[in-house]
Amino acid sequence: METTFYKMHGLGNDFILIDCIENKSMQDSAVSRLTGLAAKICSRRLGIGADQLLLLYPSEKADFRMRIFNADGSEVEMCGNGIRCLAKYVWNRRYSNKKILDIETMAGIIRPEKNGDNGDMVKVDMGRPALDAMDIPVKLEGEIMDFPLKIEDMEFNITCVSMGNPHTVIFIDNTDDFAVSYYGPLIENHELFPGKTNVEFVQIINRDEIKMRVWERGAGETPACGTGASAAAVASALKELTRREVTVHLSGGDLFLKWDSDGHVFMTGPAVTVFEGKIDI
């Protein structure tokens, strides 16, 4: 079956988006089929190439529904860069003229908002972070801040946050030369994390800026991660290393985060359409 797809990215974190409103035959696809499809078309050598597959569906409880599959085929709860791209696609297709959309995800209802005159920037209400180990989940109790985790020759002080998906934030002196691709998967798959974890390696620049590299669960190191940047901003503020409004510098560009007084985290960043194509699936 020939299917139209859209290649998009948020700060280099790239996606293949398939519109299941337009392609109604996709709406009843089994999880096993979608898992295989994601692994096939996200492959950099054998497919189109992307970090994740995004699927746009109608929703009974919100304006639209988003499903997300990693390049390894695993389904995940949320993606900050991905939801900005999905919202941008909805507005470009004129599926909605609402400035703020309600998008159903496995992490709950997430609300992207048009930001700026040209519409290239999207602001997202990422909701409130979860800090209790049971909610993240982590096989510990209470809030996890500066917990010592031994990984081979290194001991990391980890701070754990859920932004609808699990994150482990680690503060280091210099992100540039750090062996993210070595330690990232060891932490991702550690027995402490029953659902695995995303891993953020964070360098504090000053009270208003941090620098971050990210190892994404099921995708590897990516140029940017919206939920990861949100978790890093929350962890930085919790430890009083930064203010509650920070710029997060990633290898793909900058995201702007604000942990508001009501507990909600707001993320602002770009969403870009690269090209449209067709693939036989």
C-alpha positions as CSV (number, residue, x, y, z in Angstrom):
1,M,0.0,0.0,0.0
2,E,1.5,3.3,-1.1
3,T,1.4,5.8,1.8
4,T,2.3,9.5,2.0
5,F,4.7,10.5,4.7
6,Y,6.2,13.8,5.9
7,K,9.8,14.2,7.1
8,M,10.0,16.8,9.8
9,H,12.4,17.8,12.6
10,G,12.7,19.8,15.7
11,L,16.3,21.0,16.2
12,G,17.6,18.0,14.2
13,N,15.6,15.4,16.2
14,D,13.9,14.0,13.1
15,F,10.6,12.2,12.5
16,I,8.5,10.5,9.9
17,L,4.9,11.6,10.2
18,I,2.0,9.6,8.8
19,D,-1.4,11.1,8.7
20,C,-3.9,8.4,9.8
21,I,-6.8,10.8,9.4
22,E,-6.0,10.9,5.7
23,N,-4.9,7.2,5.6
24,K,-7.9,5.7,7.3
25,S,-6.7,2.1,6.6
26,M,-3.9,2.8,9.1
27,Q,-6.2,3.5,12.0
28,D,-6.9,-0.2,12.8
29,S,-3.2,-1.3,12.4
30,A,-2.1,-3.7,15.2
31,V,0.7,-2.7,17.5
32,S,3.0,-5.4,16.0
33,R,2.6,-4.0,12.6
34,L,3.3,-0.4,13.7
35,T,6.4,-1.7,15.6
36,G,7.7,-3.4,12.5
37,L,6.9,-0.4,10.4
38,A,8.7,2.0,12.6
39,A,11.9,-0.1,12.7
40,K,11.7,-0.5,8.9
41,I,11.2,3.1,7.8
42,C,13.2,4.8,10.5
43,S,16.3,2.8,9.5
44,R,19.1,5.2,8.3
45,R,20.4,2.7,5.8
46,L,17.4,0.6,4.8
47,G,14.5,3.1,5.1
48,I,13.8,6.8,5.1
49,G,15.7,7.4,8.3
50,A,14.5,9.1,11.5
51,D,14.6,9.0,15.2
52,Q,10.9,8.3,15.6
53,L,7.7,7.6,13.7
54,L,4.8,9.9,14.5
55,L,1.2,8.9,13.8
56,L,-1.7,11.4,13.7
57,Y,-5.1,10.0,14.6
58,P,-8.6,11.5,15.4
59,S,-9.4,11.5,19.1
60,E,-12.6,11.0,21.1
61,K,-11.3,13.0,24.1
62,A,-9.1,15.8,22.5
63,D,-8.7,17.6,19.1
64,F,-6.2,14.9,17.9
65,R,-4.3,11.9,19.1
66,M,-0.5,11.2,18.6
67,R,1.3,7.9,18.8
68,I,5.1,7.7,18.9
69,F,7.3,4.8,18.0
70,N,11.1,4.8,18.4
71,A,13.5,3.7,15.7
72,D,13.8,0.4,17.5
73,G,10.1,-0.2,17.2
74,S,9.2,0.5,20.9
75,E,6.2,2.7,21.6
76,V,6.7,5.7,23.9
77,E,4.5,8.0,25.9
78,M,5.6,11.5,24.7
79,C,8.0,13.5,22.6
80,G,8.4,17.2,23.0
81,N,10.0,17.9,19.7
82,G,7.6,15.4,18.0
83,I,4.5,17.1,19.3
84,R,5.7,20.5,18.0
85,C,6.1,18.9,14.6
86,L,2.7,17.2,14.8
87,A,1.0,20.5,15.7
88,K,2.8,22.3,12.9
89,Y,1.5,19.7,10.5
90,V,-2.1,20.1,11.8
91,W,-2.0,23.8,11.3
92,N,-0.3,23.6,7.8
93,R,-3.1,21.1,6.7
94,R,-5.7,23.5,8.2
95,Y,-7.2,20.6,10.2
96,S,-7.7,23.2,12.9
97,N,-7.6,27.0,13.3
98,K,-7.2,26.8,17.1
99,K,-4.2,28.6,18.4
100,I,-3.9,26.0,21.2
101,L,-4.5,22.4,20.4
102,D,-5.4,19.5,22.8
103,I,-3.4,16.5,21.7
104,E,-4.1,13.1,23.3
105,T,-0.9,11.1,24.1
106,M,0.0,8.2,26.4
107,A,1.2,10.8,28.8
108,G,-2.1,12.6,28.9
109,I,-3.5,15.7,27.1
110,I,-0.6,17.9,25.9
111,R,-1.2,21.5,24.6
112,P,0.9,23.0,21.8
113,E,0.4,26.6,21.0
114,K,1.3,28.8,18.0
115,N,4.1,31.1,19.0
116,G,5.4,33.9,16.8
117,D,4.1,35.6,13.7
118,N,5.5,33.1,11.2
119,G,4.3,30.0,13.1
120,D,7.7,28.3,13.0
121,M,8.0,28.4,16.8
122,V,5.6,26.3,18.9
123,K,5.1,26.6,22.6
124,V,4.0,23.5,24.5
125,D,2.5,23.1,27.9
126,M,4.3,19.9,28.9
127,G,2.3,19.5,32.1
128,R,3.6,19.0,35.6
129,P,6.7,16.9,36.2
130,A,6.4,13.8,38.4
131,L,9.2,13.4,41.0
132,D,8.2,10.4,43.0
133,A,10.0,7.2,42.1
134,M,6.9,5.2,41.7
135,D,5.5,7.6,39.1
136,I,8.7,7.8,37.0
137,P,9.2,4.7,37.5
138,V,12.4,4.0,39.4
139,K,13.0,1.0,41.8
140,L,13.6,3.4,44.7
141,E,11.4,5.4,47.1
142,G,10.4,9.1,47.2
143,E,12.1,11.8,45.2
144,I,15.4,10.8,43.5
145,M,17.9,13.7,43.8
146,D,21.7,13.1,43.7
147,F,21.3,9.3,44.2
148,P,24.7,7.7,43.6
149,L,24.6,5.2,40.7
150,K,27.7,3.2,40.0
151,I,28.3,2.4,36.3
152,E,31.5,0.5,35.7
153,D,34.3,2.9,36.5
154,M,32.1,5.9,37.2
155,E,29.7,7.0,39.9
156,F,26.9,9.3,38.8
157,N,24.7,11.4,41.0
158,I,21.3,11.0,39.3
159,T,18.2,13.1,39.6
160,C,15.1,11.4,38.2
161,V,12.0,13.2,36.6
162,S,9.1,12.1,34.6
163,M,7.7,14.4,31.9
164,G,5.2,11.7,31.0
165,N,8.2,9.5,30.2
166,P,11.2,8.7,32.4
167,H,14.3,10.8,32.6
168,T,17.6,10.5,34.5
169,V,19.5,13.8,34.7
170,I,23.2,13.8,35.4
171,F,25.2,17.0,35.9
172,I,28.8,17.0,34.6
173,D,31.5,19.6,34.2
174,N,31.8,19.4,30.4
175,T,29.4,17.8,27.9
176,D,31.6,18.2,24.8
177,D,34.0,15.4,25.4
178,F,31.8,13.1,27.5
179,A,31.3,9.5,26.3
180,V,27.5,9.7,26.0
181,S,27.3,6.8,23.5
182,Y,29.1,4.6,26.0
183,Y,27.5,5.4,29.3
184,G,24.1,6.3,27.9
185,P,22.9,2.8,27.0
186,L,24.4,1.4,30.2
187,I,22.2,3.8,32.2
188,E,19.2,3.4,29.9
189,N,19.1,-0.3,30.5
190,H,20.1,-0.4,34.1
191,E,17.9,-2.6,36.3
192,L,16.9,0.4,38.5
193,F,14.6,1.5,35.6
194,P,11.8,-1.0,34.9
195,G,10.7,0.9,31.8
196,K,14.3,1.9,30.8
197,T,15.1,5.6,30.9
198,N,16.2,8.6,28.8
199,V,19.5,10.0,30.0
200,E,20.4,13.7,30.0
201,F,24.0,14.8,30.6
202,V,23.9,18.5,31.7
203,Q,26.5,21.2,32.1
204,I,25.5,24.4,34.0
205,I,26.7,27.5,32.1
206,N,25.1,30.1,34.4
207,R,21.8,30.7,36.2
208,D,19.9,31.2,32.9
209,E,21.6,28.7,30.6
210,I,22.5,25.0,30.5
211,K,24.1,22.8,27.9
212,M,22.8,19.3,27.3
213,R,23.5,16.1,25.4
214,V,20.9,13.3,25.5
215,W,20.7,9.6,25.1
216,E,17.1,8.8,24.1
217,R,15.6,5.5,25.2
218,G,15.2,3.4,22.0
219,A,16.8,5.9,19.7
220,G,20.3,6.6,20.9
221,E,22.0,10.0,21.1
222,T,19.9,12.6,19.3
223,P,20.5,16.3,18.5
224,A,17.6,17.4,20.8
225,C,14.9,16.1,23.1
226,G,12.0,18.2,24.3
227,T,11.0,16.1,27.2
228,G,14.6,15.7,28.1
229,A,15.2,19.5,28.1
230,S,12.1,19.9,30.3
231,A,13.4,17.3,32.7
232,A,16.8,19.0,32.8
233,A,15.3,22.4,33.4
234,V,13.3,21.0,36.3
235,A,16.3,19.1,37.8
236,S,18.5,22.3,37.5
237,A,15.9,24.4,39.3
238,L,15.3,21.7,42.0
239,K,19.0,21.7,42.8
240,E,19.0,25.5,42.8
241,L,21.6,25.6,40.0
242,T,19.5,27.8,37.8
243,R,16.4,29.9,37.8
244,R,13.1,28.4,36.7
245,E,13.4,29.9,33.2
246,V,16.4,28.7,31.2
247,T,17.7,28.4,27.7
248,V,18.8,24.8,27.0
249,H,21.6,24.6,24.4
250,L,21.6,21.3,22.5
251,S,23.7,20.2,19.6
252,G,20.7,20.8,17.3
253,G,19.9,24.3,18.6
254,D,18.2,26.0,21.6
255,L,15.0,25.3,23.4
256,F,13.4,27.7,25.9
257,L,12.0,26.3,29.1
258,K,10.0,27.8,31.9
259,W,8.8,25.9,35.0
260,D,5.9,28.1,35.9
261,S,4.7,28.9,39.4
262,D,1.6,26.6,38.9
263,G,4.0,23.7,38.4
264,H,3.5,23.4,34.6
265,V,6.6,23.3,32.3
266,F,6.4,25.3,29.1
267,M,8.8,24.5,26.2
268,T,9.2,26.7,23.1
269,G,11.1,25.7,20.0
270,P,11.0,25.3,16.2
271,A,9.2,22.7,14.0
272,V,10.3,22.3,10.4
273,T,9.0,20.3,7.5
274,V,11.8,18.9,5.3
275,F,10.0,17.1,2.5
276,E,7.0,15.0,1.6
277,G,7.2,11.6,-0.1
278,K,5.5,8.3,-0.7
279,I,6.5,4.8,0.5
280,D,5.1,1.4,-0.1
281,I,4.2,-0.1,3.3
